[in-house]
Amino acid sequence: MPREIEFVFDFGGPNSWFVHRAIPAIEAAGKVTFRYVPVLLGGLFKATGNKPPMMVYGHVPAKVNYDRLEMDRFMARHAITGFQFNPHFPVNTLLAMRGAVAAEQLGCAPAYREAMYTALWQDGLKLDDPEVWAEVLTKAGLDAAALGALVQDEAVKAALAQSTERAVERGAFGVPTFFIGDEMWFGKDRLRDVVEAATA
């Protein structure tokens, strides 16, 4: 039976997009499966005192250039194409992440995640605009009205907050974060390590 890896994600983290794109080929081998765990990245940062890499290292050209090199290497390793940096970055993902919780309840989470990741990191859309968000859903064949209503539900809001709090309690401080049981890995560059650990 495939070993489950928890994938703690927020659509607003570009490195989560890379992982999302790499997962299908990894799962196709039949040894591991990934369970997406939605959190609010801003909540992780606030709770842990962490800051986005662009704020911490944006003034260090060599670090910025190296990060881009690592992106290119990751895409080459996993045969990923289509990435473009979102011109509206940083995008407030509160609506999109509440939508991820709502989509799980409506049974359309995989299609919803694909629509959000594509809109943010391939199409460069401003997903914190409710109209744009709804248009993306409709274009993907999802029920924008049902999702739009459910994201306002207090239980959905609470579920996202609780998921974020649990991730912090387990040691998460950013995305992408992975868990196998209580053991944690952070960052897209640890993806190979966490898969090796799961299949050892």
PAKOLDO-862696 format. One record per residue (C-alpha): residue in three letters; chain; x, y, z. Coordinates in steps of 0.05 Angstrom, whole numbers. Layout:
BEGIN
["ALA" "A" [X Y Z]]
...
//
This chain:
BEGIN
["MET" "A" [0 0 0]]
["PRO" "A" [29 69 -18]]
["ARG" "A" [56 110 40]]
["GLU" "A" [21 176 53]]
["ILE" "A" [59 241 53]]
["GLU" "A" [24 303 80]]
["PHE" "A" [36 364 36]]
["VAL" "A" [23 429 74]]
["PHE" "A" [9 482 21]]
["ASP" "A" [-15 552 5]]
["PHE" "A" [-27 572 -67]]
["GLY" "A" [11 637 -55]]
["GLY" "A" [78 602 -48]]
["PRO" "A" [110 590 -117]]
["ASN" "A" [150 532 -90]]
["SER" "A" [85 497 -74]]
["TRP" "A" [67 503 -148]]
["PHE" "A" [131 466 -166]]
["VAL" "A" [114 410 -117]]
["HIS" "A" [43 406 -143]]
["ARG" "A" [69 398 -214]]
["ALA" "A" [119 344 -193]]
["ILE" "A" [69 302 -152]]
["PRO" "A" [32 266 -208]]
["ALA" "A" [94 232 -236]]
["ILE" "A" [117 213 -166]]
["GLU" "A" [49 184 -148]]
["ALA" "A" [47 146 -214]]
["ALA" "A" [103 101 -189]]
["GLY" "A" [53 74 -138]]
["LYS" "A" [97 79 -77]]
["VAL" "A" [71 143 -44]]
["THR" "A" [10 186 -44]]
["PHE" "A" [5 259 -23]]
["ARG" "A" [-50 288 21]]
["TYR" "A" [-58 363 11]]
["VAL" "A" [-64 401 76]]
["PRO" "A" [-88 473 65]]
["VAL" "A" [-60 528 110]]
["LEU" "A" [-56 603 107]]
["LEU" "A" [16 622 95]]
["GLY" "A" [6 691 125]]
["GLY" "A" [-18 656 188]]
["LEU" "A" [44 612 190]]
["PHE" "A" [89 674 183]]
["LYS" "A" [52 712 237]]
["ALA" "A" [53 654 286]]
["THR" "A" [127 638 276]]
["GLY" "A" [158 706 261]]
["ASN" "A" [180 681 192]]
["LYS" "A" [183 727 131]]
["PRO" "A" [178 715 56]]
["PRO" "A" [246 701 23]]
["MET" "A" [238 763 -22]]
["MET" "A" [236 806 41]]
["VAL" "A" [295 771 74]]
["TYR" "A" [340 761 14]]
["GLY" "A" [313 809 -39]]
["HIS" "A" [372 856 -29]]
["VAL" "A" [422 800 -42]]
["PRO" "A" [427 792 -118]]
["ALA" "A" [470 729 -114]]
["LYS" "A" [418 695 -70]]
["VAL" "A" [361 716 -116]]
["ASN" "A" [399 690 -177]]
["TYR" "A" [415 624 -142]]
["ASP" "A" [342 614 -122]]
["ARG" "A" [324 622 -196]]
["LEU" "A" [377 571 -214]]
["GLU" "A" [347 521 -164]]
["MET" "A" [278 533 -195]]
["ASP" "A" [306 517 -264]]
["ARG" "A" [341 455 -238]]
["PHE" "A" [278 431 -204]]
["MET" "A" [236 442 -266]]
["ALA" "A" [287 405 -309]]
["ARG" "A" [290 346 -260]]
["HIS" "A" [215 338 -259]]
["ALA" "A" [201 358 -332]]
["ILE" "A" [159 418 -311]]
["THR" "A" [143 476 -357]]
["GLY" "A" [96 535 -357]]
["PHE" "A" [118 574 -295]]
["GLN" "A" [114 649 -295]]
["PHE" "A" [123 694 -235]]
["ASN" "A" [57 727 -217]]
["PRO" "A" [59 802 -233]]
["HIS" "A" [12 815 -174]]
["PHE" "A" [56 780 -123]]
["PRO" "A" [45 777 -65]]
["VAL" "A" [-27 756 -74]]
["ASN" "A" [-72 752 -13]]
["THR" "A" [-93 679 -14]]
["LEU" "A" [-146 680 42]]
["LEU" "A" [-203 671 -8]]
["ALA" "A" [-167 618 -49]]
["MET" "A" [-147 578 13]]
["ARG" "A" [-217 581 44]]
["GLY" "A" [-239 557 -24]]
["ALA" "A" [-192 498 -18]]
["VAL" "A" [-227 477 46]]
["ALA" "A" [-295 488 14]]
["ALA" "A" [-274 447 -47]]
["GLU" "A" [-255 389 -3]]
["GLN" "A" [-325 390 27]]
["LEU" "A" [-357 393 -42]]
["GLY" "A" [-314 336 -69]]
["CYS" "A" [-278 377 -122]]
["ALA" "A" [-212 391 -88]]
["PRO" "A" [-164 364 -142]]
["ALA" "A" [-197 405 -197]]
["TYR" "A" [-200 466 -152]]
["ARG" "A" [-127 462 -134]]
["GLU" "A" [-107 454 -207]]
["ALA" "A" [-149 515 -226]]
["MET" "A" [-118 558 -171]]
["TYR" "A" [-46 538 -184]]
["THR" "A" [-53 548 -259]]
["ALA" "A" [-86 616 -250]]
["LEU" "A" [-32 641 -202]]
["TRP" "A" [32 613 -229]]
["GLN" "A" [19 602 -303]]
["ASP" "A" [-34 653 -322]]
["GLY" "A" [-10 708 -274]]
["LEU" "A" [-80 726 -249]]
["LYS" "A" [-99 767 -188]]
["LEU" "A" [-136 714 -148]]
["ASP" "A" [-151 759 -88]]
["ASP" "A" [-202 793 -133]]
["PRO" "A" [-267 755 -120]]
["GLU" "A" [-291 766 -192]]
["VAL" "A" [-227 738 -221]]
["TRP" "A" [-230 680 -172]]
["ALA" "A" [-302 664 -193]]
["GLU" "A" [-284 670 -267]]
["VAL" "A" [-227 620 -258]]
["LEU" "A" [-274 571 -225]]
["THR" "A" [-327 577 -279]]
["LYS" "A" [-275 569 -334]]
["ALA" "A" [-251 505 -299]]
["GLY" "A" [-322 478 -298]]
["LEU" "A" [-330 486 -223]]
["ASP" "A" [-392 512 -187]]
["ALA" "A" [-370 583 -171]]
["ALA" "A" [-436 600 -136]]
["ALA" "A" [-432 540 -89]]
["LEU" "A" [-359 551 -73]]
["GLY" "A" [-371 626 -65]]
["ALA" "A" [-426 613 -14]]
["LEU" "A" [-387 561 24]]
["VAL" "A" [-324 604 33]]
["GLN" "A" [-367 650 76]]
["ASP" "A" [-387 593 122]]
["GLU" "A" [-359 602 192]]
["ALA" "A" [-342 528 195]]
["VAL" "A" [-299 533 133]]
["LYS" "A" [-263 594 160]]
["ALA" "A" [-251 558 226]]
["ALA" "A" [-226 496 191]]
["LEU" "A" [-172 535 154]]
["ALA" "A" [-151 571 218]]
["GLN" "A" [-147 505 256]]
["SER" "A" [-107 471 201]]
["THR" "A" [-58 529 202]]
["GLU" "A" [-52 526 278]]
["ARG" "A" [-40 450 276]]
["ALA" "A" [15 459 225]]
["VAL" "A" [49 511 269]]
["GLU" "A" [43 465 330]]
["ARG" "A" [78 410 290]]
["GLY" "A" [136 456 271]]
["ALA" "A" [116 485 204]]
["PHE" "A" [138 556 189]]
["GLY" "A" [127 561 114]]
["VAL" "A" [107 523 51]]
["PRO" "A" [117 473 22]]
["THR" "A" [123 430 85]]
["PHE" "A" [119 355 86]]
["PHE" "A" [103 306 142]]
["ILE" "A" [110 231 147]]
["GLY" "A" [79 218 215]]
["ASP" "A" [113 269 260]]
["GLU" "A" [176 277 218]]
["MET" "A" [180 342 179]]
["TRP" "A" [215 366 117]]
["PHE" "A" [212 437 89]]
["GLY" "A" [221 464 19]]
["LYS" "A" [213 439 -52]]
["ASP" "A" [286 418 -53]]
["ARG" "A" [270 367 2]]
["LEU" "A" [218 332 -41]]
["ARG" "A" [266 279 -64]]
["ASP" "A" [288 267 8]]
["VAL" "A" [218 259 35]]
["VAL" "A" [199 210 -21]]
["GLU" "A" [262 170 -7]]
["ALA" "A" [245 168 67]]
["ALA" "A" [174 146 53]]
["THR" "A" [197 89 8]]
["ALA" "A" [257 66 49]]
//
